[in-house]
């Protein structure tokens, strides 16, 4: 590869090569510069002219692969800096390619016209022989030789550009524009094969969007603008496929559009959807799918009727007629042959219904019902309205074909409706057999042929009718037996046949035997119900009352259900709004994060590019400095060699640096200076002698020269004075003449000047007066404005003062209310405190009584231990810190025996067993008192578990146990809780 050169130099060199006719060499030079790695550091301002010249040479030489390589490299260089230059270069490339195709087409047309020597001679022997061999005309051969290469190059240019611009969000607009140009190319030159490849290419690019989503500047189909561009391109593709009659590609385009619409959050524009449904009608008509063809017309008619209010009556009649006629032309007998085909057809139907935005597959009856619900019969043509009545309403098996034949003739004359004639004949024949089966059991085949007679080419013979009958019987839609011996048709009836919706869809004169057999029980139940109603009228009244009650109940609950429905709707709307808000916030956050990420990537890329650019600049500067140093060394060595004869070989130059060469040069210069001084001194001496001799010789000649010069100067002075006097005289005469002329108009000048000054003074006075009035007016306005503002300020101050006084009064009122509430709260608290003290005093008295009883019990137990039967005065009970000594069950048994011996002097301790209330007497009260008295000291003093240890150690079976809980004290649980808290406060 040649060394890298400056872009300006390369461009200049390319122009020179083009000027001498070496376009290939110029292209190679530009190509080397573009694909070089060092071109990444070249400014785009310098690189753009090179690219424009490069694409121009590629187009002129038809070098598509080289152009693709160069454009890829240029996109990688400039896509992070400026996309405008990429668009400029690519548009130039496409424009030049299209111009070349047009030039080739014009050249081919000119060759064809120049080849026609005799306009009357249509064929020549040579052309006849050539046509028999090749089968082509002269123009075809000329186009193949001249135009086809450029068409191929233009097609490759479109593919190259689309491949370069794919999956780049910054270049997406140019990508879609190029795709539209490619569609136009395929339409203009009828390139069907290239159109298929173009569709596959665009479809492949769309499928790879998710694959390249992680790359910078990738396409995001969630953005509405990007998705709308792709939708516009697919609609353009659909239109082009329809014009080229490539229906398979058109159907694929429809699938692409449907997939993009499912991704979109909003529906496309109505005119685009109308175009979508219109193209679907053509696709389904070409594929003989009359059912979905009618469904597409129905969607198209509904959309145009609801969205386009300015549609004319003629257009509305045309659309309504097509929608109704397409629904009537749907065959009644389906074309399914087997269970496998039924399953496959079901899947296909669901797929096609999804393309039309339907939740389920349509049917003939549903489409007709929907058309009637839109009052379509009012807008259709009269003959189509009559056709509908004959096929779907009236019952006339013997005259159906005769009535329809004039209508079919009119349809045949209309080029837009003639395509429905053939399927309509199938429907007419089906209706004929259905109506005949309801009237006849057996008919002659000739009679049927006579009834089904139409004008050629739609007339039927026996073979056609027999084939139609066999097909209907095979699908289960008809039940007819053909007797070839008698040439008759027998309409068989299966009494146990299931209901067929397709057959019973048309007009019915009477019920079939199978229908009567199937509905026998239903009819019997209806008859019995009527009989019961006539026998027992009260049942009817009960039903009426029940119905009336149900209505009353429904009316009563209707408002509540309505409110619930409104609430549910509001909740759903709120949830929907929240979800939409969350989605919008999420999308906004994702967009912000993506923008930040892109910004960070761009900043990092800029920093990296700047660092690379700095390094490359430093390397370039070092290389240039080294090159300059070597160049200067070579120049210095060459100068020393030429001037002083110092011969330095290459090895000496490599070992010497600049300082050594400069020292050698200085030494040589000093040597030359000394030699020059010696030579100058010798030359000076020689020149002094020569100058002295010359001056001696010229001395006589100088006097003569002086005299000659004086004479010449005198003559020149006289001539100059004369010329000056003549010029002054001429100028004086001219000025005198000018003065005379000016004096004549001086008075007029003064008058005009005086008038202008007076006029100006008057205008000035008027303007000054107007200015004074305006100033006075503005002054009055400002005075008025000042007064208004002053009044507003005073009113505002008064209003604020009033509001402040109201706020202070309100604050004072609130303070008084707060003080009143505080006094009431303190009184309430004092009352509650007094009540609490009273309750506490009563509880203390009760506790003292309990302690006194407990001390008596302790005294009795002590006396029983000492064996004394005399009563002992119990000392006053003083609760100890430990809570007192507890007795075991043996001691209690001994005390019990002593008490019994003492003659009931002390009460027996409770055994803890159940005793009836009548047998308890005072024991239960005493036991409660004793338990309360034993429990109360625990509340007063420190809490210990010494009293419970004996009970825990002794087995339950060895004796009676003491009750663990005492009876309730006087008062409720609130009093006990208050007493407990008071005891704790006293301990603290």
BADOPA-906767 format. One record per residue (C-alpha): x, y, z; residue in three letters. Coordinates in steps of 0.05 Angstrom, whole numbers, plus 5000, padded with zeros to 4 digits. Layout:
<rs>
XYZala/...
</rs>
This chain:
<rs>
500050005000unk/502550694983unk/504451155042unk/498951585070unk/498452275039unk/494552895056unk/487252885033unk/488153534994unk/494053244957unk/490352594941unk/484252974916unk/488753414872unk/492352804846unk/485652464830unk/483353064791unk/489753044751unk/488952304736unk/481652414715unk/483952974669unk/488652504632unk/483251944629unk/486051494684unk/479651414724unk/481550724752unk/488150994780unk/484451584811unk/479351114843unk/484850674871unk/488351284902unk/481951524935unk/480250814958unk/487150744992unk/486051395030unk/479051215053unk/480550505078unk/486950725112unk/486850715188unk/489951405190unk/483851685155unk/480051635222unk/483952235247unk/482652645185unk/477353195194unk/470653055159unk/471253725124unk/477253455086unk/474652755078unk/467752935050unk/470153194982unk/474252564975unk/468052134987unk/463952524937unk/469352434884unk/469951704905unk/462551534895unk/462551914829unk/468251484803unk/465150844830unk/458650994793unk/462051184728unk/466350544730unk/460750104759unk/464949884818unk/459549684867unk/463749264915unk/469049814922unk/463550324935unk/460449874988unk/467149795024unk/468550545022unk/461650735046unk/462050245104unk/468750545125unk/466151255119unk/459951085160unk/464350795216unk/468651425215unk/463051955216unk/456951635249unk/459051875318unk/460652575294unk/455952795240unk/450552415202unk/449252985154unk/455552825115unk/453552085110unk/446652285083unk/449952755033unk/454752215006unk/449451675003unk/444352124969unk/449652314919unk/451151584906unk/443751404894unk/442752034852unk/448651884806unk/446351154798unk/439351364779unk/442051874729unk/446251344696unk/440150894688unk/436251464657unk/442051624610unk/442450884590unk/434950864577unk/435351484534unk/441251194497unk/437450534485unk/431450914458unk/435951324412unk/439250684385unk/432450384372unk/430151004333unk/436651054294unk/436050324274unk/429350454239unk/431750634168unk/424950514135unk/418950674177unk/414350284131unk/418449644133unk/415849314195unk/420248694190unk/426748514155unk/429147814137unk/434747874187unk/429948064243unk/425147494225unk/430846974227unk/433547264292unk/426647264325unk/425546544307unk/432146354341unk/431946804403unk/424647004410unk/426647724427unk/425548374392unk/430948884374unk/428949344431unk/429448784482unk/436448614459unk/438449344461unk/435749434531unk/439348804555unk/445849054527unk/445349794547unk/440249874604unk/440649214642unk/447749314669unk/445949984697unk/439449714726unk/443349174760unk/448349684787unk/442550124813unk/439449524847unk/446149354879unk/446750084901unk/440050044936unk/441949394971unk/448649684992unk/445550315021unk/440249925059unk/445449455087unk/449750045109unk/444050425142unk/440549835176unk/439449805252unk/441950515264unk/437050985298unk/440751615275unk/440451395202unk/433351095205unk/430051665166unk/434851585108unk/433950825111unk/426350895103unk/427251405046unk/431950935010unk/426950355018unk/421550784987unk/426150944929unk/427550204920unk/420050064917unk/419250604865unk/424950284825unk/421549604826unk/414949914804unk/417950344749unk/421849784716unk/417149204737unk/422648834774unk/418648294809unk/424547864828unk/428348444858unk/422048654895unk/421647964928unk/428848014949unk/427848724974unk/422048495018unk/426147915046unk/431848405059unk/427448895097unk/424148325135unk/431048055155unk/433248735179unk/426948795222unk/428148115252unk/435248305270unk/433048915310unk/432948525375unk/439548195359unk/443248855354unk/439449205411unk/445649235455unk/449649625403unk/450150385406unk/444950765364unk/440650135358unk/433350175337unk/428150155392unk/421349945365unk/418050175430unk/419050895407unk/412851145369unk/416751515316unk/421050925297unk/415050445296unk/411050935253unk/416750975202unk/416850215196unk/409350205189unk/409650725133unk/414950305097unk/410749675103unk/404550025076unk/408750275017unk/411149555008unk/403949305009unk/401849814956unk/407749624912unk/406248884918unk/398949004899unk/401049404838unk/405948864816unk/400548334831unk/405347954876unk/399847714922unk/404147254964unk/408847824980unk/402848264993unk/400147765044unk/407047735078unk/407048495080unk/400148475113unk/402947995165unk/408748465177unk/403949055186unk/399648655234unk/405748465276unk/407949195279unk/400949425297unk/400748925355unk/407149245381unk/404449955373unk/400750285431unk/396250675385unk/392750485321unk/395150755254unk/391551325219unk/384651155190unk/386751255118unk/392450765128unk/387750245158unk/382850355100unk/388550215052unk/390349605093unk/383349305089unk/382649485015unk/389049104999unk/386548515040unk/380248484998unk/384448414935unk/388947884967unk/383047464990unk/379547534923unk/385747284886unk/386246694934unk/378746534924unk/377546614999unk/370746934992unk/369146895066unk/374947325089unk/374247755027unk/367247935050unk/369848045122unk/375248515096unk/370048905056unk/365748945118unk/371449235159unk/373249725103unk/366049965096unk/365250045172unk/371850435178unk/370350905119unk/363251025142unk/365251195213unk/371651585200unk/370351935134unk/364252385141unk/365452725074unk/364452095032unk/359852214973unk/353351834962unk/356051504899unk/362151244936unk/357951004994unk/353350634946unk/359350304913unk/362350084980unk/355649835007unk/354249444943unk/361049114945unk/360348945020unk/353448625010unk/355148274945unk/361647984974unk/357547705033unk/352347404986unk/357847094943unk/360546675001unk/359345944983unk/354245595026unk/357744925016unk/364644935047unk/370744675011unk/373644245067unk/375243525048unk/377843175110unk/378843235185unk/386143425174unk/384043975127unk/378744195176unk/384044285231unk/388844625184unk/383245075158unk/381345255229unk/388445475246unk/388745865181unk/382046185196unk/384246415265unk/390546695233unk/386647075180unk/381547315231unk/387347605272unk/389647995211unk/382648305207unk/382548455282unk/377047935295unk/376747515358unk/373846915321unk/372846675250unk/367047005212unk/361446635178unk/356446785123unk/350446875167unk/354147335216unk/356747785160unk/349847855130unk/346847995198unk/352148525213unk/351048845144unk/343548885157unk/344649185226unk/348349755192unk/342249875147unk/346449725087unk/340449555043unk/338550285041unk/345150475007unk/346149884958unk/344049874885unk/336749654873unk/338649024835unk/343048794893unk/337348924942unk/332948494899unk/338347954895unk/338747934971unk/331247854977unk/331147284925unk/336846894957unk/335647015031unk/328347205041unk/323646944987unk/321946204974unk/320946064900unk/324645434877unk/321345424808unk/323046134788unk/329246314827unk/333946264767unk/329346644721unk/328747214771unk/336247244783unk/338447204710unk/337147944693unk/340948144756unk/346847694736unk/346848024667unk/347648714699unk/353148454744unk/356848174684unk/356748854650unk/359949194711unk/367549064710unk/368049164785unk/362448654802unk/363648134748unk/368547754793unk/362747564839unk/358547234784unk/361946554788unk/361246454865unk/354146724861unk/352146164814unk/354545654865unk/350245994918unk/344246014871unk/344945274855unk/345445114930unk/339145514946unk/335545164888unk/336844474916unk/335344684987unk/328544964967unk/326944374922unk/328443894979unk/323044235021unk/317744144967unk/319443524927unk/321642824944unk/323642614873unk/324843054812unk/327442924742unk/334443134725unk/332043474662unk/327143874704unk/332944114749unk/337144294688unk/331344684660unk/330445054726unk/338045204731unk/338645484660unk/342846104651unk/345846474592unk/352546204567unk/357846114593unk/354345984659unk/349345474635unk/349344784669unk/349244084640unk/347843424674unk/355143284688unk/356243954722unk/349943884765unk/351843174783unk/358843394804unk/355843954846unk/351043464880unk/356542964895unk/360843504925unk/355043754969unk/353543044992unk/360842925006unk/361143535052unk/354643325086unk/350943955063unk/346143585016unk/342642915020unk/340842734948unk/340942064912unk/341742034836unk/338241484798unk/341641434730unk/336740904705unk/330841374712unk/334842024707unk/331842284771unk/333942594837unk/331342354904unk/331742814964unk/332942335022unk/331042515093unk/334542235154unk/329642275212unk/335342275262unk/340042745226unk/343243315267unk/341644035253unk/345844365198unk/346445115206unk/348945215135unk/343044865103unk/337745185147unk/340645865136unk/336346035075unk/328746135069unk/324545555095unk/317545375072unk/316144815121unk/319944415172unk/323643795150unk/321943105180unk/328643095215unk/327043775246unk/320143515268unk/323242895298unk/328643295333unk/323743795362unk/318143305380unk/319343325455unk/320044075454unk/313444165418unk/310143665465unk/312544055526unk/310044705495unk/303144395482unk/302544105552unk/304644775582unk/299145125542unk/294044605565unk/295944695638unk/295345445631unk/288245375603unk/286144865656unk/289145235716unk/289145985704unk/291746105775unk/298445825753unk/298946365701unk/297146885754unk/302446605800unk/307546655745unk/305447365731unk/306047545804unk/312847215809unk/314947575747unk/312348235775unk/315948105841unk/322347955803unk/321648605766unk/320448985830unk/326448665862unk/330648805801unk/328449535801unk/330049595875unk/336949305867unk/338249655800unk/340650305832unk/345249935879unk/348049515822unk/348750145781unk/352650475837unk/356949855845unk/358149845770unk/360150575772unk/364750455831unk/367749855796unk/368650265733unk/371850825772unk/376550325806unk/378250015739unk/379450705709unk/383750895768unk/387750255763unk/388450365689unk/390851085702unk/395750835754unk/398250295708unk/398950795651unk/402351285698unk/407050745722unk/408450525651unk/409551245629unk/414151365689unk/417750715674unk/418550895601unk/420851595620unk/425851295669unk/428250805617unk/428851355566unk/432651785616unk/437251205634unk/438251055561unk/439851785547unk/444651805606unk/447751155583unk/448451415512unk/451152065537unk/456251695580unk/458151255521unk/458851865477unk/463052225529unk/467451605537unk/467851545461unk/469652275455unk/474952205508unk/477751585475unk/477651915406unk/480952535434unk/486252115467unk/487451715404unk/487552365364unk/492552665413unk/497052055410unk/496752045334unk/498152795333unk/504252695378unk/506752125335unk/505652535273unk/509353135303unk/515152695324unk/515352365256unk/515153045222unk/520553315268unk/524852715253unk/523552785179unk/525153535182unk/531553395221unk/533852885171unk/531853345114unk/535653925144unk/541653485157unk/541553255084unk/540753965060unk/546454195104unk/550953625081unk/549153765009unk/550654505020unk/557354345051unk/558853874993unk/556854384939unk/559955004970unk/566154755006unk/567354084974unk/566553705040unk/564353005021unk/560252625073unk/557851925060unk/551351625087unk/554751275145unk/557851935168unk/550952275163unk/547651735205unk/553051795259unk/553052555259unk/547752985291unk/545853695274unk/550754015322unk/556753665290unk/554453875221unk/553454585245unk/560454595275unk/563354345209unk/559354875173unk/561755425220unk/569055205212unk/568255195137unk/564955885138unk/570656185179unk/575655895129unk/571656185071unk/571156855108unk/578656915117unk/579856735044unk/574557235023unk/577857795065unk/584557675032unk/581557684963unk/577458314979unk/583758685003unk/587458524938unk/581558724896unk/580759374935unk/587959584920unk/586959444847unk/580359834844unk/583460444878unk/588560534822unk/583260444768unk/578560954801unk/584161484806unk/585761424732unk/578461464712unk/577262104752unk/583262444720unk/580562294651unk/573362524664unk/575063214694unk/574963604626unk/568563274605unk/564663484668unk/564964234650unk/561964114581unk/556463684611unk/554664234661unk/553564764606unk/549064294566unk/544864144627unk/543764884642unk/541065014572unk/536264424577unk/533664644645unk/532265354620unk/528165104560unk/523964634605unk/522565204654unk/519965674600unk/515365144571unk/512564984640unk/510965714656unk/507465814590unk/503065204599unk/501265424670unk/499066114645unk/494665824590unk/491265344639unk/489865904689unk/486766344635unk/482265784611unk/479965624682unk/478566364696unk/474266444634unk/470265804653unk/469066044724unk/466666734698unk/461666394653unk/459365954710unk/458466564755unk/453966894703unk/449566284700unk/449066224776unk/447266954785unk/441066854741unk/438266314788unk/440666614853unk/433966954869unk/430066324855unk/434765934899unk/433866424956unk/426266404949unk/426165644949unk/430765625008unk/426466115047unk/420165715031unk/423365065053unk/425865385117unk/418865655133unk/415664985117unk/420764615160unk/419665115218unk/412165015213unk/412864245213unk/417664285271unk/412764715310unk/407064225295unk/411263625316unk/413563985379unk/406364155397unk/404263425383unk/409963185427unk/407963665482unk/400763425479unk/402962695479unk/407562825539unk/401763175575unk/397262585559unk/402262075584unk/403362505646unk/395862515661unk/395661755650unk/401361645698unk/398162105749unk/391661715743unk/395461055748unk/399161305809unk/392561515842unk/389360835827unk/395360465855unk/395360905916unk/387860775927unk/388960025917unk/394660035968unk/390460406019unk/384659926008unk/389359336015unk/392259616079unk/385259726108unk/383359016087unk/389658726117unk/388659116182unk/381558866186unk/383758146173unk/389258216226unk/384158476277unk/379657886260unk/385357396269unk/387257706336unk/380057676360unk/379556956338unk/386056786372unk/383657116436unk/377156726432unk/380956086422unk/385356256482unk/379156366526unk/376155706503unk/382755346517unk/383055636587unk/375855436600unk/377254726576unk/383554696619unk/379754916682unk/374454386667unk/379753846658unk/383154036724unk/376454016760unk/374953336730unk/381853086750unk/380853346821unk/374152996826unk/377152346800unk/382952416849unk/378052506908unk/373951906886unk/380351506881unk/382551716951unk/375651516979unk/376050836945unk/383050746971unk/380950917042unk/375250407038unk/379949877011unk/384950017067unk/379349917118unk/377349267086unk/384549037086unk/385249207160unk/379148787176unk/382048207136unk/388748267172unk/385048267239unk/381247627221unk/387747297197unk/391147467263unk/385347137301unk/386146507259unk/393546507273unk/392246577347unk/387445997347unk/392345557310unk/397745737360unk/393245567418unk/391544897386unk/398944737382unk/400044887456unk/394044447476unk/390344997512unk/382845007501unk/381945687531unk/381246237481unk/387246687473unk/386647407456unk/390147467389unk/395347997383unk/394648517331unk/397348257264unk/403448607237unk/405648357169unk/412848137168unk/417748217112unk/417647477097unk/409947427097unk/409346957158unk/410446197171unk/406045707132unk/403145057163unk/403644377134unk/397643917126unk/399643507188unk/399544127230unk/392844337201unk/390043637217unk/392543697289unk/389444377295unk/382944097268unk/382843537321unk/384344037376unk/378844487354unk/373943917353unk/376043717424unk/375244437446unk/367944437426unk/368044817362unk/372645347389unk/376045447321unk/373645327250unk/376244727213unk/380744877155unk/377844777086unk/379744147051unk/379244456982unk/373943946960unk/367344146930unk/361644286980unk/354544476962unk/352645196979unk/347844977034unk/353244587070unk/358345147066unk/355145637115unk/360046137142unk/365945687124unk/366145937054unk/366046657077unk/371346517129unk/375646137079unk/375046717030unk/376847207085unk/382746777106unk/385246717035unk/384447457022unk/388047607087unk/393647137069unk/394247437000unk/393848167020unk/400348197059unk/403947956997unk/401448586962unk/403649027020unk/410448727032unk/415948446988unk/413647876944unk/416547196964unk/414946466947unk/416246187017unk/408846057031unk/408045626970unk/414145186979unk/410844687027unk/404844606983unk/409544486923unk/413643976962unk/407743576990unk/404143076945unk/397043216926unk/394642516947unk/397142547019unk/392243067045unk/387743637030unk/390944206994unk/389944947007unk/386245326954unk/391045716910unk/386446306896unk/382146676947unk/375146916937unk/373847596908unk/374448186955unk/369148716963unk/368249126901unk/369848966829unk/376348836793unk/377549576782unk/377649686858unk/382549106868unk/387049366813unk/386950066844unk/388649756912unk/394449366882unk/397249986848unk/396550386913unk/400349836951unk/406049856901unk/406350616906unk/406850566982unk/412450056977unk/416250506930unk/
</rs>
